[in-house]
């Protein structure tokens, strides 16, 4: 009987859920500690994203018997970044719209102050603020998906190079773990 190759999709989704839960904790910790949204500390949220992407790739390699092609490694990390981006976008939208709308209002006030300090006319500021109030949370969610996929693709490429370990001829002959792709 032949073994079926493990699914990178399931692993990627598992680690994406863990990533989003960690992001929720970090978001509320920043809010509780009253850390400014524009503080350099906001980049700390990228650390769990990177770590969990790499953990997804490593776990996938482990499930494949310690061997992983570059393409398999990249796909596992890339799927993680897609799922993390989508789940993160849902959280951002819910967070800014329902859970903590005051955070969105504060960012609007900051944006208005910046526009006024750049010397924009009041009509330009009012027009920009009207669009931002109407679509800002949606743009934030879409930006999260695009950013997650872009950054995730780069990190997945690097992680795939780190975790890549292809089977040699000797490994294939000695191994009884011949995986076959499931019939679709």
DAVENSUL-V463610 format. One record per backbone hydrogen bond with DSSP energy under -1.0 kcal/mol. CO is the residue of the C=O (numbers start at 1). NH is the residue of the N-H. If there is no record, write none. Layout:
CO_NH / CO_NH
This chain:
3_180 / 7_11 / 8_12 / 9_13 / 10_14 / 11_15 / 12_16 / 13_17 / 14_18 / 15_19 / 16_20 / 17_21 / 18_22 / 19_23 / 20_24 / 21_25 / 22_26 / 23_27 / 24_28 / 25_29 / 26_30 / 27_31 / 28_32 / 29_33 / 30_35 / 36_39 / 39_42 / 40_43 / 41_44 / 42_45 / 43_46 / 44_47 / 46_50 / 47_51 / 48_52 / 49_53 / 50_54 / 51_55 / 52_56 / 53_57 / 54_58 / 55_59 / 56_60 / 57_61 / 58_62 / 59_63 / 60_64 / 61_66 / 62_65 / 68_165 / 69_73 / 70_74 / 71_75 / 72_76 / 73_77 / 74_78 / 75_79 / 76_80 / 77_81 / 78_82 / 79_83 / 80_84 / 81_85 / 82_86 / 83_87 / 84_88 / 85_89 / 86_90 / 87_91 / 88_92 / 89_93 / 90_94 / 91_95 / 92_96 / 93_97 / 94_98 / 94_99 / 95_100 / 100_103 / 101_105 / 102_106 / 103_107 / 104_108 / 105_109 / 106_110 / 107_111 / 108_112 / 109_113 / 110_114 / 111_115 / 112_116 / 113_117 / 114_118 / 115_120 / 116_119 / 121_125 / 122_126 / 123_127 / 124_128 / 125_129 / 126_130 / 127_131 / 128_132 / 129_133 / 130_134 / 131_135 / 132_136 / 135_139 / 136_140 / 137_141 / 138_142 / 139_143 / 140_144 / 141_145 / 142_146 / 143_147 / 144_148 / 145_149 / 146_150 / 147_151 / 148_152 / 149_153 / 150_154 / 151_155 / 152_156 / 153_157 / 154_158 / 155_159 / 156_160 / 157_161 / 158_162 / 159_163 / 160_164 / 165_68 / 168_172 / 169_173 / 170_174 / 171_175 / 176_178 / 180_5
